[in-house]
C-alpha cells in the first residue's frame, strides 16, 4: 500500500526536538506523539482493510460478470421455436438476475 501522508509512524517516533530553557515538557510531548503514532497505525490498518475489501469485491464482480457472459452465451445458443421455451427461458433469466443482484 502506498503511504498517502508525509509522516509515517517511524518519522514521528524518531523525531527529536531541540531542548531549550523555556520549552515544552518532554514527557508531555512524548506522550502526545505516542498517541499520534497509535492513531496513524490505526488509520493505516483501516486503509489496508479497505483496500483488501475493494480487491475482494472486484474479484467477486469479475467472477459474476464471467458467469453472466457464459449464461448469456448459452441462452443465445439455444433455439426458441415454441412459446413455452420462451417463457421457461424468461423464468431462468429472471432467476439468474436475482442470483447476480443478490450477491
Secondary structure, DSSP 8 states (H G I E B T S, - for coil): ----SS--HHHHHH------TT---HHHHHHHHHHHHHHHHHHHHHHHHHHHHHHHHHHHHHHHHHHHHHHHHHHHHS---SHHHHHHHHHHHHHHHHHHHH-
